Amino acid sequence: MLKNGLFMMTIGFVAVILGLTGLEEHRILILGIGIILIILGFVLYNKGEKKED
């Protein structure tokens, strides 16, 4: 779970960066997907941290 969460957050950050520098027509869609991936990755990471304790 920890690796999956970190991977999802990494992809989310890359998507946000691409959304900020990308084309105008797909900018909001890519930013939204990136933010959702960051949130999902954070949730997965926290679940993995709680299971290790």
DSSP file (Angstrom, degrees, kcal/mol; ACC not computed):
  #  RESIDUE AA STRUCTURE BP1 BP2  ACC     N-H-->O    O-->H-N    N-H-->O    O-->H-N    TCO  KAPPA ALPHA  PHI   PSI    X-CA   Y-CA   Z-CA
    1    1 A M     >        0   0    0      0, 0.0     4,-2.6     0, 0.0     5,-0.2   0.000 360.0 360.0 360.0 -37.4    0.0    0.0    0.0
    2    2 A L  H  >  +     0   0    0      1,-0.2     4,-2.4     2,-0.2     5,-0.2   0.941 360.0  44.3 -63.3 -45.7    2.8    2.4    0.8
    3    3 A K  H  > S+     0   0    0      1,-0.2     4,-2.4     2,-0.2    -1,-0.2   0.893 113.7  50.9 -66.9 -38.5    4.4    2.0   -2.6
    4    4 A N  H  > S+     0   0    0      2,-0.2     4,-2.5     1,-0.2    -1,-0.2   0.914 111.2  48.6 -63.9 -41.6    1.1    2.2   -4.4
    5    5 A G  H  X S+     0   0    0     -4,-2.6     4,-2.3     2,-0.2    -2,-0.2   0.916 112.7  46.9 -64.1 -43.8    0.2    5.4   -2.5
    6    6 A L  H  X S+     0   0    0     -4,-2.4     4,-2.3    -5,-0.2    -1,-0.2   0.894 112.3  50.9 -65.7 -38.6    3.6    7.0   -3.3
    7    7 A F  H  X S+     0   0    0     -4,-2.4     4,-2.5     2,-0.2     5,-0.2   0.924 110.7  48.4 -63.6 -44.7    3.3    6.0   -7.0
    8    8 A M  H  X S+     0   0    0     -4,-2.5     4,-2.3     1,-0.2    -2,-0.2   0.903 112.1  49.2 -63.4 -41.2   -0.2    7.5   -7.3
    9    9 A M  H  X S+     0   0    0     -4,-2.3     4,-2.6     2,-0.2    -1,-0.2   0.903 110.3  51.2 -65.6 -39.6    1.0   10.7   -5.7
   10   10 A T  H  X S+     0   0    0     -4,-2.3     4,-2.2     2,-0.2    -2,-0.2   0.933 111.5  46.2 -62.3 -46.6    3.9   10.9   -8.0
   11   11 A I  H  X S+     0   0    0     -4,-2.5     4,-2.4     1,-0.2    -1,-0.2   0.890 112.1  53.2 -62.7 -38.6    1.7   10.4  -11.1
   12   12 A G  H  X S+     0   0    0     -4,-2.3     4,-2.3    -5,-0.2    -2,-0.2   0.913 108.5  48.3 -62.6 -43.7   -0.7   13.0   -9.6
   13   13 A F  H  X S+     0   0    0     -4,-2.6     4,-2.4     2,-0.2    -1,-0.2   0.900 111.6  50.0 -65.0 -39.8    2.1   15.6   -9.2
   14   14 A V  H  X S+     0   0    0     -4,-2.2     4,-2.7     1,-0.2    -1,-0.2   0.912 110.5  50.4 -63.3 -41.5    3.3   15.0  -12.7
   15   15 A A  H  X S+     0   0    0     -4,-2.4     4,-2.4     2,-0.2    -2,-0.2   0.889 109.6  50.6 -64.4 -38.8   -0.2   15.4  -14.0
   16   16 A V  H  X S+     0   0    0     -4,-2.3     4,-2.1     2,-0.2    -2,-0.2   0.928 111.1  48.3 -64.4 -44.0   -0.6   18.7  -12.1
   17   17 A I  H  X S+     0   0    0     -4,-2.4     4,-1.5     1,-0.2    -2,-0.2   0.930 113.6  46.8 -62.0 -44.9    2.7   20.0  -13.6
   18   18 A L  H  X S+     0   0    0     -4,-2.7     4,-1.3     1,-0.2    -1,-0.2   0.876 111.0  53.2 -64.2 -35.9    1.6   19.0  -17.1
   19   19 A G  H  < S+     0   0    0     -4,-2.4    -1,-0.2     1,-0.2    -2,-0.2   0.862 108.3  49.4 -66.4 -35.3   -1.8   20.5  -16.5
   20   20 A L  H  < S+     0   0    0     -4,-2.1    -1,-0.2     1,-0.2    -2,-0.2   0.796 122.7  32.1 -73.7 -27.3   -0.2   23.8  -15.5
   21   21 A T  H  < S+     0   0    0     -4,-1.5    -2,-0.2    -5,-0.2    -1,-0.2   0.454 105.3  93.2-107.2  -1.9    2.0   23.9  -18.5
   22   22 A G  S  < S-     0   0    0     -4,-1.3    -3,-0.1     1,-0.2     5,-0.1   0.107  84.9 -53.7 -84.4-165.4   -0.2   22.1  -21.0
   23   23 A L     >  -     0   0    0      1,-0.1     4,-0.5     3,-0.1     3,-0.4  -0.312  44.9-123.4 -70.1 152.1   -2.8   23.2  -23.6
   24   24 A E  T >4 S+     0   0    0      1,-0.2     3,-0.6     2,-0.2     4,-0.4   0.850 105.1  58.6 -65.3 -36.0   -5.6   25.5  -22.6
   25   25 A E  T 34 S+     0   0    0      1,-0.2    -1,-0.2     2,-0.1     4,-0.2   0.792 117.1  29.9 -71.5 -27.9   -8.4   23.1  -23.8
   26   26 A H  T 3> S+     0   0    0     -3,-0.4     4,-2.3     1,-0.1     5,-0.2   0.294  91.0 102.9-110.8   8.2   -7.4   20.2  -21.6
   27   27 A R  H <X S+     0   0    0     -3,-0.6     4,-2.4    -4,-0.5     5,-0.2   0.920  81.9  44.0 -61.3 -49.6   -5.9   22.1  -18.7
   28   28 A I  H  > S+     0   0    0     -4,-0.4     4,-2.4     1,-0.2    -1,-0.2   0.889 113.8  51.4 -67.3 -39.1   -8.8   21.8  -16.2
   29   29 A L  H  > S+     0   0    0      2,-0.2     4,-2.4     1,-0.2    -1,-0.2   0.933 112.5  45.1 -62.8 -46.7   -9.3   18.1  -17.0
   30   30 A I  H  X S+     0   0    0     -4,-2.3     4,-2.4     2,-0.2    -2,-0.2   0.894 113.1  50.6 -67.1 -39.5   -5.7   17.2  -16.4
   31   31 A L  H  X S+     0   0    0     -4,-2.4     4,-2.4    -5,-0.2    -1,-0.2   0.918 110.8  49.6 -63.3 -42.2   -5.5   19.3  -13.2
   32   32 A G  H  X S+     0   0    0     -4,-2.4     4,-2.3     2,-0.2    -2,-0.2   0.921 111.5  47.6 -62.5 -44.6   -8.6   17.6  -11.9
   33   33 A I  H  X S+     0   0    0     -4,-2.4     4,-2.5     1,-0.2    -1,-0.2   0.906 112.0  51.1 -62.9 -41.7   -7.2   14.2  -12.6
   34   34 A G  H  X S+     0   0    0     -4,-2.4     4,-2.1     2,-0.2    -2,-0.2   0.907 110.3  47.9 -62.6 -42.6   -3.9   15.1  -11.0
   35   35 A I  H  X S+     0   0    0     -4,-2.4     4,-2.3     2,-0.2    -1,-0.2   0.902 111.8  50.1 -66.5 -40.7   -5.6   16.4   -7.8
   36   36 A I  H  X S+     0   0    0     -4,-2.3     4,-2.7     1,-0.2     5,-0.2   0.911 110.6  49.9 -63.3 -42.2   -7.7   13.2   -7.6
   37   37 A L  H  X S+     0   0    0     -4,-2.5     4,-2.5     2,-0.2    -2,-0.2   0.887 109.7  51.1 -64.5 -38.2   -4.7   11.0   -8.0
   38   38 A I  H  X S+     0   0    0     -4,-2.1     4,-2.2     2,-0.2    -1,-0.2   0.925 112.2  46.6 -63.7 -44.0   -2.8   12.9   -5.3
   39   39 A I  H  X S+     0   0    0     -4,-2.3     4,-2.3     2,-0.2    -2,-0.2   0.932 113.7  47.6 -65.4 -45.4   -5.7   12.6   -2.9
   40   40 A L  H  X S+     0   0    0     -4,-2.7     4,-2.5     1,-0.2    -2,-0.2   0.906 112.3  50.2 -62.1 -40.9   -6.1    8.8   -3.6
   41   41 A G  H  X S+     0   0    0     -4,-2.5     4,-2.4    -5,-0.2    -1,-0.2   0.884 109.7  50.6 -63.7 -38.7   -2.4    8.3   -3.2
   42   42 A F  H  X S+     0   0    0     -4,-2.2     4,-2.4     2,-0.2    -2,-0.2   0.902 110.8  49.0 -65.6 -41.2   -2.4   10.1    0.1
   43   43 A V  H  X S+     0   0    0     -4,-2.3     4,-2.3     2,-0.2    -2,-0.2   0.931 112.7  47.5 -64.1 -45.8   -5.3    7.9    1.3
   44   44 A L  H  X S+     0   0    0     -4,-2.5     4,-2.1     1,-0.2    -2,-0.2   0.898 111.7  51.0 -61.8 -40.6   -3.6    4.7    0.2
   45   45 A Y  H  X S+     0   0    0     -4,-2.4     4,-2.2     1,-0.2    -1,-0.2   0.918 110.3  48.5 -63.5 -43.8   -0.3    5.8    1.9
   46   46 A N  H  X S+     0   0    0     -4,-2.4     4,-2.2     2,-0.2    -1,-0.2   0.887 109.6  52.2 -65.8 -38.3   -2.1    6.6    5.2
   47   47 A K  H  X S+     0   0    0     -4,-2.3     4,-1.8     1,-0.2    -1,-0.2   0.906 110.6  48.9 -62.9 -40.6   -3.9    3.2    5.1
   48   48 A G  H  X S+     0   0    0     -4,-2.1     4,-1.3     1,-0.2    -2,-0.2   0.883 110.0  51.2 -65.7 -38.4   -0.5    1.5    4.6
   49   49 A E  H  X S+     0   0    0     -4,-2.2     4,-1.0     1,-0.2    -2,-0.2   0.904 109.6  49.7 -64.5 -41.2    1.1    3.5    7.5
   50   50 A K  H  < S+     0   0    0     -4,-2.2     3,-0.3     1,-0.2    -1,-0.2   0.852 108.1  53.7 -68.0 -33.9   -1.7    2.5    9.9
   51   51 A K  H  < S+     0   0    0     -4,-1.8    -1,-0.2     1,-0.2    -2,-0.2   0.808 104.1  56.1 -70.6 -28.3   -1.4   -1.2    8.9
   52   52 A E  H  <        0   0    0     -4,-1.3    -1,-0.2     1,-0.2    -2,-0.2   0.787 360.0 360.0 -73.5 -26.5    2.3   -1.1    9.7
   53   53 A D     <        0   0    0     -4,-1.0    -1,-0.2    -3,-0.3    -2,-0.2   0.488 360.0 360.0 -72.2 360.0    1.7    0.1   13.3
